[in-house]
Amino acid sequence: MSTWLRRFGPPVEHRARLVCFPHAGAAADSYLDLARALAPEIDVHAVQYPGRQDRRDEEPLGTAGEIADEVAAVLRASGGDGPFALFGHSMGALIAYETARRLEREPGGGPLRLFVSGQTAPRVHERRTDLPGDDGLVDELRRLGTSEAALADEALLAMSLPVLRADYRVLRSYAWADGPPLRAGITALCGDADPLTATGDAERWLQHSVIPGRTRTFPGGHFYLGEQVTEVAGAVRRDLLRAGLAG
């Protein structure tokens, strides 16, 4: 297994694969609950960005494109493992999309489905050059629904803020480059009380594919996925079945 990917169970032949991309400040294990909810039919792999957990001694990469280049190379090398889909939440949605674009440059190399969650569409994403300081990052975490107990944990913040700052640099520097729409179908998901992504924002994602897509709205805010994991897993499973990836 590459340093870029983590698997949450033993490898099983002929299972559908779902490769998941974490949100800003998160690590691969943020998808552990989703992996459990999708088992045993779907083999979940999660991307481990550099600069955190077992890759904490590595320098974070500076752009979504750089991360997508690395992950696309890993997925090309594992092409013999069969078809797969991608899932990304928040910052991870943009990286998953850019990874899909790179994979589709080779015939038959792309995912069968792209799931994007809690993120505005690439075409309308606002590029920004300013980065908040520590207090600004804490305020942003609070606005997105992080618990006050977590925000009051000084040791946790000291460990988390450098990673979050690097990820915000990736997120805010993202600028969409014109190109052909994806051949993979898109499912766009969001929480109905997400301060960053409304249902209309999710619908704009569907313009990035030649195949008619689907939107799914769940109760909750930006981090609705943690509260609605069973329902999200059901939606993912159904759309993978429609794409011919799960049986």
Contacts in CASP RR format, 6 or more apart in sequence:
PFRMAT RR
TARGET T0000
AUTHOR 0000-0000-0000
METHOD contacts of the structure
MODEL  1
MSTWLRRFGPPVEHRARLVCFPHAGAAADSYLDLARALAPEIDVHAVQYP
GRQDRRDEEPLGTAGEIADEVAAVLRASGGDGPFALFGHSMGALIAYETA
RRLEREPGGGPLRLFVSGQTAPRVHERRTDLPGDDGLVDELRRLGTSEAA
LADEALLAMSLPVLRADYRVLRSYAWADGPPLRAGITALCGDADPLTATG
DAERWLQHSVIPGRTRTFPGGHFYLGEQVTEVAGAVRRDLLRAGLAG
1 7 0 8 1.000
2 74 0 8 1.000
2 77 0 8 1.000
2 78 0 8 1.000
3 48 0 8 1.000
3 55 0 8 1.000
4 47 0 8 1.000
4 48 0 8 1.000
4 70 0 8 1.000
4 71 0 8 1.000
4 74 0 8 1.000
5 19 0 8 1.000
5 28 0 8 1.000
5 45 0 8 1.000
5 46 0 8 1.000
5 47 0 8 1.000
5 48 0 8 1.000
5 74 0 8 1.000
6 28 0 8 1.000
6 29 0 8 1.000
6 45 0 8 1.000
6 46 0 8 1.000
6 47 0 8 1.000
6 48 0 8 1.000
7 43 0 8 1.000
7 44 0 8 1.000
7 45 0 8 1.000
8 31 0 8 1.000
8 32 0 8 1.000
8 35 0 8 1.000
8 36 0 8 1.000
8 39 0 8 1.000
8 44 0 8 1.000
8 46 0 8 1.000
9 35 0 8 1.000
9 39 0 8 1.000
9 43 0 8 1.000
11 43 0 8 1.000
12 40 0 8 1.000
12 43 0 8 1.000
15 40 0 8 1.000
15 41 0 8 1.000
15 42 0 8 1.000
15 43 0 8 1.000
16 41 0 8 1.000
16 42 0 8 1.000
16 43 0 8 1.000
16 83 0 8 1.000
16 84 0 8 1.000
16 85 0 8 1.000
16 240 0 8 1.000
16 245 0 8 1.000
16 246 0 8 1.000
16 247 0 8 1.000
17 42 0 8 1.000
17 43 0 8 1.000
17 44 0 8 1.000
17 45 0 8 1.000
17 81 0 8 1.000
17 82 0 8 1.000
17 83 0 8 1.000
17 84 0 8 1.000
17 85 0 8 1.000
18 38 0 8 1.000
18 42 0 8 1.000
18 43 0 8 1.000
18 44 0 8 1.000
18 45 0 8 1.000
18 84 0 8 1.000
18 85 0 8 1.000
18 86 0 8 1.000
18 87 0 8 1.000
18 115 0 8 1.000
18 236 0 8 1.000
18 240 0 8 1.000
19 45 0 8 1.000
19 46 0 8 1.000
19 47 0 8 1.000
19 71 0 8 1.000
19 75 0 8 1.000
19 84 0 8 1.000
19 85 0 8 1.000
19 86 0 8 1.000
19 87 0 8 1.000
19 96 0 8 1.000
19 111 0 8 1.000
20 28 0 8 1.000
20 31 0 8 1.000
20 34 0 8 1.000
20 35 0 8 1.000
20 44 0 8 1.000
20 45 0 8 1.000
20 46 0 8 1.000
20 47 0 8 1.000
20 86 0 8 1.000
20 87 0 8 1.000
20 88 0 8 1.000
20 89 0 8 1.000
21 46 0 8 1.000
21 47 0 8 1.000
21 71 0 8 1.000
21 86 0 8 1.000
21 87 0 8 1.000
21 88 0 8 1.000
21 89 0 8 1.000
21 91 0 8 1.000
21 92 0 8 1.000
21 93 0 8 1.000
21 95 0 8 1.000
21 96 0 8 1.000
21 99 0 8 1.000
22 28 0 8 1.000
22 30 0 8 1.000
22 31 0 8 1.000
22 46 0 8 1.000
22 47 0 8 1.000
22 49 0 8 1.000
22 88 0 8 1.000
22 89 0 8 1.000
22 91 0 8 1.000
22 92 0 8 1.000
23 30 0 8 1.000
23 88 0 8 1.000
23 89 0 8 1.000
23 90 0 8 1.000
23 91 0 8 1.000
23 92 0 8 1.000
24 90 0 8 1.000
24 91 0 8 1.000
24 92 0 8 1.000
24 164 0 8 1.000
24 167 0 8 1.000
24 168 0 8 1.000
24 170 0 8 1.000
24 171 0 8 1.000
25 52 0 8 1.000
25 160 0 8 1.000
25 163 0 8 1.000
25 164 0 8 1.000
25 167 0 8 1.000
27 48 0 8 1.000
27 49 0 8 1.000
27 52 0 8 1.000
27 53 0 8 1.000
28 46 0 8 1.000
28 47 0 8 1.000
28 48 0 8 1.000
28 53 0 8 1.000
29 46 0 8 1.000
29 53 0 8 1.000
30 46 0 8 1.000
31 44 0 8 1.000
31 46 0 8 1.000
31 87 0 8 1.000
33 226 0 8 1.000
33 229 0 8 1.000
34 44 0 8 1.000
34 87 0 8 1.000
34 225 0 8 1.000
34 229 0 8 1.000
34 232 0 8 1.000
34 233 0 8 1.000
34 236 0 8 1.000
35 44 0 8 1.000
35 46 0 8 1.000
37 229 0 8 1.000
37 230 0 8 1.000
37 232 0 8 1.000
37 233 0 8 1.000
37 234 0 8 1.000
38 44 0 8 1.000
38 233 0 8 1.000
38 236 0 8 1.000
38 237 0 8 1.000
41 237 0 8 1.000
41 246 0 8 1.000
41 247 0 8 1.000
42 236 0 8 1.000
42 237 0 8 1.000
42 240 0 8 1.000
42 246 0 8 1.000
47 67 0 8 1.000
47 71 0 8 1.000
47 95 0 8 1.000
48 54 0 8 1.000
48 55 0 8 1.000
49 55 0 8 1.000
49 60 0 8 1.000
49 61 0 8 1.000
49 67 0 8 1.000
49 167 0 8 1.000
50 58 0 8 1.000
50 59 0 8 1.000
50 60 0 8 1.000
50 61 0 8 1.000
51 57 0 8 1.000
51 58 0 8 1.000
51 59 0 8 1.000
51 60 0 8 1.000
51 163 0 8 1.000
51 166 0 8 1.000
52 163 0 8 1.000
60 163 0 8 1.000
60 166 0 8 1.000
60 167 0 8 1.000
60 170 0 8 1.000
61 67 0 8 1.000
61 70 0 8 1.000
61 170 0 8 1.000
62 166 0 8 1.000
62 169 0 8 1.000
62 170 0 8 1.000
62 173 0 8 1.000
63 170 0 8 1.000
63 173 0 8 1.000
63 174 0 8 1.000
64 91 0 8 1.000
64 94 0 8 1.000
64 95 0 8 1.000
64 98 0 8 1.000
64 170 0 8 1.000
64 171 0 8 1.000
64 173 0 8 1.000
64 174 0 8 1.000
65 95 0 8 1.000
65 98 0 8 1.000
67 95 0 8 1.000
67 98 0 8 1.000
67 170 0 8 1.000
68 95 0 8 1.000
68 98 0 8 1.000
68 99 0 8 1.000
68 101 0 8 1.000
68 102 0 8 1.000
69 102 0 8 1.000
71 95 0 8 1.000
71 99 0 8 1.000
72 99 0 8 1.000
72 102 0 8 1.000
72 103 0 8 1.000
75 84 0 8 1.000
75 99 0 8 1.000
75 103 0 8 1.000
76 103 0 8 1.000
76 106 0 8 1.000
76 109 0 8 1.000
79 109 0 8 1.000
83 111 0 8 1.000
83 112 0 8 1.000
83 245 0 8 1.000
84 111 0 8 1.000
84 112 0 8 1.000
84 245 0 8 1.000
85 111 0 8 1.000
85 112 0 8 1.000
85 113 0 8 1.000
85 114 0 8 1.000
85 115 0 8 1.000
85 184 0 8 1.000
85 240 0 8 1.000
85 243 0 8 1.000
85 245 0 8 1.000
86 96 0 8 1.000
86 99 0 8 1.000
86 100 0 8 1.000
86 111 0 8 1.000
86 113 0 8 1.000
86 114 0 8 1.000
86 115 0 8 1.000
87 96 0 8 1.000
87 114 0 8 1.000
87 115 0 8 1.000
87 116 0 8 1.000
87 117 0 8 1.000
87 236 0 8 1.000
88 95 0 8 1.000
88 96 0 8 1.000
88 115 0 8 1.000
88 116 0 8 1.000
88 117 0 8 1.000
88 119 0 8 1.000
89 117 0 8 1.000
89 118 0 8 1.000
89 119 0 8 1.000
89 225 0 8 1.000
90 117 0 8 1.000
90 118 0 8 1.000
90 119 0 8 1.000
90 171 0 8 1.000
90 196 0 8 1.000
90 222 0 8 1.000
91 119 0 8 1.000
91 167 0 8 1.000
91 170 0 8 1.000
91 171 0 8 1.000
92 119 0 8 1.000
93 116 0 8 1.000
93 117 0 8 1.000
93 118 0 8 1.000
93 119 0 8 1.000
94 119 0 8 1.000
94 122 0 8 1.000
94 125 0 8 1.000
94 171 0 8 1.000
94 174 0 8 1.000
95 170 0 8 1.000
96 114 0 8 1.000
96 115 0 8 1.000
96 116 0 8 1.000
97 114 0 8 1.000
97 116 0 8 1.000
97 122 0 8 1.000
97 182 0 8 1.000
97 208 0 8 1.000
100 110 0 8 1.000
100 111 0 8 1.000
100 114 0 8 1.000
100 182 0 8 1.000
100 184 0 8 1.000
101 179 0 8 1.000
101 182 0 8 1.000
103 109 0 8 1.000
103 110 0 8 1.000
103 111 0 8 1.000
104 110 0 8 1.000
104 182 0 8 1.000
104 183 0 8 1.000
104 184 0 8 1.000
110 183 0 8 1.000
110 184 0 8 1.000
111 184 0 8 1.000
112 184 0 8 1.000
112 185 0 8 1.000
112 240 0 8 1.000
112 243 0 8 1.000
112 244 0 8 1.000
112 245 0 8 1.000
113 184 0 8 1.000
113 185 0 8 1.000
113 186 0 8 1.000
113 187 0 8 1.000
113 239 0 8 1.000
113 240 0 8 1.000
113 243 0 8 1.000
113 245 0 8 1.000
114 182 0 8 1.000
114 184 0 8 1.000
114 185 0 8 1.000
114 186 0 8 1.000
114 187 0 8 1.000
114 209 0 8 1.000
115 186 0 8 1.000
115 187 0 8 1.000
115 188 0 8 1.000
115 189 0 8 1.000
115 236 0 8 1.000
115 239 0 8 1.000
116 186 0 8 1.000
116 187 0 8 1.000
116 188 0 8 1.000
116 189 0 8 1.000
116 202 0 8 1.000
116 205 0 8 1.000
117 188 0 8 1.000
117 189 0 8 1.000
117 190 0 8 1.000
117 225 0 8 1.000
117 232 0 8 1.000
118 189 0 8 1.000
118 190 0 8 1.000
118 191 0 8 1.000
118 194 0 8 1.000
118 196 0 8 1.000
118 197 0 8 1.000
118 202 0 8 1.000
118 222 0 8 1.000
119 125 0 8 1.000
119 196 0 8 1.000
119 197 0 8 1.000
119 201 0 8 1.000
120 126 0 8 1.000
120 196 0 8 1.000
120 197 0 8 1.000
120 201 0 8 1.000
120 204 0 8 1.000
121 188 0 8 1.000
121 201 0 8 1.000
121 204 0 8 1.000
121 205 0 8 1.000
121 207 0 8 1.000
121 208 0 8 1.000
122 174 0 8 1.000
122 176 0 8 1.000
122 208 0 8 1.000
123 176 0 8 1.000
123 204 0 8 1.000
123 207 0 8 1.000
123 208 0 8 1.000
124 201 0 8 1.000
124 204 0 8 1.000
125 174 0 8 1.000
125 175 0 8 1.000
125 176 0 8 1.000
127 172 0 8 1.000
127 173 0 8 1.000
127 174 0 8 1.000
127 175 0 8 1.000
128 172 0 8 1.000
128 173 0 8 1.000
129 172 0 8 1.000
129 173 0 8 1.000
130 172 0 8 1.000
131 165 0 8 1.000
131 168 0 8 1.000
131 169 0 8 1.000
131 172 0 8 1.000
132 139 0 8 1.000
132 140 0 8 1.000
132 168 0 8 1.000
133 165 0 8 1.000
134 157 0 8 1.000
134 161 0 8 1.000
137 161 0 8 1.000
137 164 0 8 1.000
137 165 0 8 1.000
137 168 0 8 1.000
138 151 0 8 1.000
138 157 0 8 1.000
138 161 0 8 1.000
141 150 0 8 1.000
141 151 0 8 1.000
141 164 0 8 1.000
142 148 0 8 1.000
142 151 0 8 1.000
143 195 0 8 1.000
144 195 0 8 1.000
144 196 0 8 1.000
144 221 0 8 1.000
144 222 0 8 1.000
144 223 0 8 1.000
145 221 0 8 1.000
145 222 0 8 1.000
145 223 0 8 1.000
146 223 0 8 1.000
150 156 0 8 1.000
151 157 0 8 1.000
181 207 0 8 1.000
181 208 0 8 1.000
181 209 0 8 1.000
181 210 0 8 1.000
182 208 0 8 1.000
182 209 0 8 1.000
182 210 0 8 1.000
182 211 0 8 1.000
183 209 0 8 1.000
183 210 0 8 1.000
183 211 0 8 1.000
184 209 0 8 1.000
184 211 0 8 1.000
185 209 0 8 1.000
185 211 0 8 1.000
185 212 0 8 1.000
185 213 0 8 1.000
185 243 0 8 1.000
186 205 0 8 1.000
186 206 0 8 1.000
186 208 0 8 1.000
186 209 0 8 1.000
186 211 0 8 1.000
186 213 0 8 1.000
186 214 0 8 1.000
187 213 0 8 1.000
187 214 0 8 1.000
187 215 0 8 1.000
187 216 0 8 1.000
187 235 0 8 1.000
187 236 0 8 1.000
187 239 0 8 1.000
188 202 0 8 1.000
188 203 0 8 1.000
188 205 0 8 1.000
188 206 0 8 1.000
188 213 0 8 1.000
188 214 0 8 1.000
188 215 0 8 1.000
188 216 0 8 1.000
189 202 0 8 1.000
189 215 0 8 1.000
189 216 0 8 1.000
189 217 0 8 1.000
189 218 0 8 1.000
189 232 0 8 1.000
189 235 0 8 1.000
190 197 0 8 1.000
190 198 0 8 1.000
190 199 0 8 1.000
190 201 0 8 1.000
190 202 0 8 1.000
190 215 0 8 1.000
190 216 0 8 1.000
190 217 0 8 1.000
190 218 0 8 1.000
190 224 0 8 1.000
191 197 0 8 1.000
191 217 0 8 1.000
191 218 0 8 1.000
191 219 0 8 1.000
191 220 0 8 1.000
191 221 0 8 1.000
191 222 0 8 1.000
191 224 0 8 1.000
192 199 0 8 1.000
192 217 0 8 1.000
192 218 0 8 1.000
192 219 0 8 1.000
192 220 0 8 1.000
192 221 0 8 1.000
192 224 0 8 1.000
193 219 0 8 1.000
193 220 0 8 1.000
193 221 0 8 1.000
193 224 0 8 1.000
194 220 0 8 1.000
194 221 0 8 1.000
194 222 0 8 1.000
194 224 0 8 1.000
195 221 0 8 1.000
195 222 0 8 1.000
196 222 0 8 1.000
197 222 0 8 1.000
199 215 0 8 1.000
199 217 0 8 1.000
202 215 0 8 1.000
202 217 0 8 1.000
203 215 0 8 1.000
205 215 0 8 1.000
206 212 0 8 1.000
206 213 0 8 1.000
206 214 0 8 1.000
206 215 0 8 1.000
214 239 0 8 1.000
216 232 0 8 1.000
216 235 0 8 1.000
218 224 0 8 1.000
218 228 0 8 1.000
218 231 0 8 1.000
218 232 0 8 1.000
219 227 0 8 1.000
219 228 0 8 1.000
220 227 0 8 1.000
220 228 0 8 1.000
225 232 0 8 1.000
237 246 0 8 1.000
240 246 0 8 1.000
241 247 0 8 1.000
END
